[in-house]
Amino acid sequence: MSDAGNARGKGESAYPLAGLKVLDFSRVLAGPFAGRMLSDLGADVVKVEPPDGDVTRQWGKVTAGLPGYYFQQNAGKRNISIDLRAPGARELVLQLARQADVLIENYRPDVMPRLGLGWDELSAANPRLVMLSISGFGQGGPESHRAAYAPIVHAESGLMERAQRRSGGQPRRDLPLSVADTNASLHGLVALLAAVVMRQRTGVGQHIDIAMIDATIATDDQLQYDLEASEATAPLPSDTWETGAGPILVSGDFRYIWRLVTSRLGVAEVSTPQMDLAAKIAARRAALGAFMQSLRTWDEVEAAFAKINVAWGEVRPAANVRAQPTLVHRRSIVEVDDRAGGTRPVTQSPYRWSSAKSGVKGPAPHRGEHNRDVLAEWLGLSDAQIEGLAEAGVVLADEAGR
């Protein structure tokens, strides 16, 4: 288990967001990631899951009925399952919203209003509520109706085309991570925390409209070159080299690296005045490649690059990232109760504090596991009232969550 513990228990006040109540209606990644970070910071995050469940319950290694992808994004949260179309469900959600500080959702923009749970209804129930809505193309625009997962935004925002162009025309494939989702999630997290601070001054909540496509281009440091057709002014791309210890990426212009290795590391100049530019570059790259191969251990690699003061990184398989020394030192991947008598790895939130605490609180919940606890704690409902909601089909639970 993480040393963060449970923020609802001992030492709760050490967590920056202790006491903040969050209703997380989101699914997949853009919303759940924001909710996971709020939970790690001490908030009581209650995932509100529909009867058919979050689609990520189908992704990843399954342990104790909990798939890995779902586990990663929902660790430490509590869970209630509500059929939003059942009679009485809307009223129950409004009751919960009256007690909440924050509500997160990432449905298409028309879904919550059609359920009678749009911003107008929710803010009328709780004027202090901060509502974060994340969608692919934002609220009220010409493409608001479009479904959008991260790959769609990667395509629309130019990331896929640029990746193909810079990789020398390799076939177009999506990026190997859902950066459009996580960018939107993190920008949404900044906005909702800013809204909470503003509420302290004004007493009034906010509806935050985050479009994944906005968040992606706002976080794209390379876009300016494309907007101004000025990629030729950008630094040359980093090179990957094979050393005797394994592959590394070297950050720096090849011309600069060559000057350093010849002046400080004893690599001989191999070009001649008679060579044309292409031949000169080829000769120098071959010589540098041979020098890289001569570095037989990681200690030799580190010593060489320390002499020339150039940044480098081991090209490490993702499956081996747990051995990365800094990640080991900072406990960036922690072992969490897998609910089957063992543990499973979960990436830790990256926040490190001088005198506060944060971190994953525990395992991910089963669907509907905390129906009784949350409805009793937040709303003061009796066992009989909660049982009545279950009999009416308003709240549901997986067998493992009962």
Buried (B, 14 or more C-beta within 10 A) or exposed (E): BBEBBBBBEEEBEBBBBBEBBBBBBBBBBBBBBBBBBBBBBBBBBBBBBBBEBBEBBEBBEEBBBBBBBBBBBBBBBBBBBBBBEBEBBBEBBBBBBBBBBBBBBBBBBEBBEEBBBBBEBBBEBBEBBBBBBBBBBBBEBEEBEEEBBBBBBBBBBBBBEBBBBEEEEEEEEBBEEBBBBBBBBBBBBEBBBEBBEBBEEEEEBBBBBBBBBBBBBEBBEEBEBBEEEEEEEEEEEBBEBEBEBBEBEBBBEBEEBBEBBBEEEEBEEBBEEEBEEEEBBBBBBEBBBEBBEEBEEBEBBBEBBEEBEBEBEBEEEEEEEEEBEEBEEEEBBBEBBBBEEEBBBBBBBEEEEEEBBBBBBBBBBBBBBBBBBBBBBBBEBEEEEBEBBBEEBBBBBBEBBE
